[in-house]
């Protein structure tokens, strides 16, 4: 029974993180990545690095949702979130909101949930438990 609950919890985390990040990826597929290209080139990197967002926000979440090499999917999401923090949110790293929350709590939740899933793996409700 205990393992069933652990596996169910992992499934819930995988689906939640995967779906929420995938929605960002779908928006980029629909509307393009020009703003990200601008941020990437502004940091001195080649513009093609911006296409990595599709790996981190489409491929990674799909792996996580399916539970097929979910640890790799979670790693791709974590790397994507590190890039997002570096490219778009460095000025907010030490900011607290008026209600006391971290200004980057959503990004932090995405990043550390991905890291936790990398460590835990997908559970038995994943396609290949890796």
Residue, then its C-alpha position, 0 to 999 in steps of 0.5 A: x500500500x505504501x509503495x502504491x501511494x509513493x508511486x501515485x504521488x510521483x505520478x501526480x508530480x510528473x503530470x503536474x510539472x509536465x503539463x504546466x511546463x508543456x503549456x509554456x512550450x505550446x505557447x512558444x510553438x504557437x507564437x515563436x521564440x523571438x523574445x528568447x532569441x533576443x535574450x540569448x543574443x543579449x547574453x552573448x550566445x548564438x541565437x540558435x541556443x533559443x531553440x533549446x526552449x523546445x527541448x526543455x518545454x516540449x520534449x522534456x515535459x512529454x517524457x515526464x508525462x509519459x514516464x519514458x526516461x522521465x529522469x532525463x525529461x526532468x533534467x531537461x526541464x531543470x536545465x530549461x529553468x536554470x536558463x530561464x532564471x539566468x536569461x529573464x529573472x536574475x534581477x528578481x533572485x533576491x526580491x520578496x513580494x509585498x506578501x512575503x513570497x519569493x518573486x520567483x516562487x513559481x520558477x523555483x517550484x518548477x526547478x526544484x520539482x524537476x530536481x526532485x523527480x530526477x532523484x526519485x524517478x517516475x515510479x511504477x506508473x511510468x512507461x519504463x520506470x527510468 
